[in-house]
Amino acid sequence: MIIPVSANSVFSRTQPISLCILPPTAAAQESVLNPRFSERIFPTHEDAIEAAAFVSLHRLSPEHLRAEEDFGCLVINGGCAISLPSAPAIGLNRVLGLGSVEDLDKAYKWMRARAGNRFLQLNMDAVSDEVRNWIQTKGLPEHGPGWAKLTRSAPFSNLDAPVSVLARRVQGDESLLFGSMMCKGFNFPPSLAALWSTIVGKEGWSCFFALDDETPIGTGAMYVSGSYAWLGGGTTVPEFRNRGVQKALIQARTDCGIAQGVLTFAVETEVPSTDKPNISYDNLRKMGFQHAYDRKNFKL
């Protein structure tokens, strides 16, 4: 199934398309217990909830923003291609959750017609030889260190990771502040603040502030579908870094997700290395998340 999404698409708030990840089947339950099993499904459940979050982000975005910023999205068999040329980040300019040459070809053609940065993310430990040959034939170069996917399953055991910073839900009248902080944290142009503010209070989304007294100093978002949740949007005001802000936001979101019946949380961050440690990765591991697999980034 291919659903092109653009500023004038029928894929709108008045005609929603359900991307709910169904309750775990026997196979899905096995994948939760054994990430290697999950890797042989395309998209993996961990990638499917991530793709669903970004499709929802596009669907909820203001129509004027989609038109002015040429914000587009293409849904293909549970994965997607998303493109926001004015955003510098890989996360909003990539193909993810696809595993067949046929689907990759469709996404590749769509992305190549787009402006701005364009990337493909793949777990190379799980793809077929056919897909490897496709990448070689297209001459796609690797870009950067790649992304690590981490997961955590409920119920949670007690962790030796005390959280000293408070966090709370973002209120409806704080949506613009939330969007502005997200843009500053990710070095996005201020014109994209409406992209993030629009998800506050929307179905499936939970947004959080970390606080210094009553002042917001960090942001975090969570998208829930069925028994899976995706965590993203983690930013911290620079002068408050390394004080436990992200741990507080991780704790707040996982507590909120468990209250909604979430069984598996998924998140991604840059693959760490001995030459370039990743504090986000370390924080997630301290909060009980396990490394599931890595995805390489290819430039399109």
Salt bridges, closest charged atoms under 4 A:
GLU39 OE1 - ARG36 NH1 2.83
ASP47 OD1 - LYS149 NZ 3.76
ASP47 OD1 - ARG295 NH1 2.83
GLU50 OE2 - ARG94 NH1 2.56
GLU50 OE1 - LYS149 NZ 2.65
GLU50 OE1 - ARG295 NH1 2.86
GLU68 OE1 - HIS64 ND1 3.68
ASP70 OD1 - ARG114 NH1 3.33
GLU102 OE2 - LYS106 NZ 3.18
ASP105 OD1 - LYS138 NZ 3.84
GLU142 OE2 - LYS296 NZ 3.18
GLU174 OE2 - ARG168 NH2 2.74
GLU268 OE1 - LYS149 NZ 3.01
GLU270 OE2 - LYS276 NZ 3.06
ASP294 OD1 - HIS291 NE2 2.57
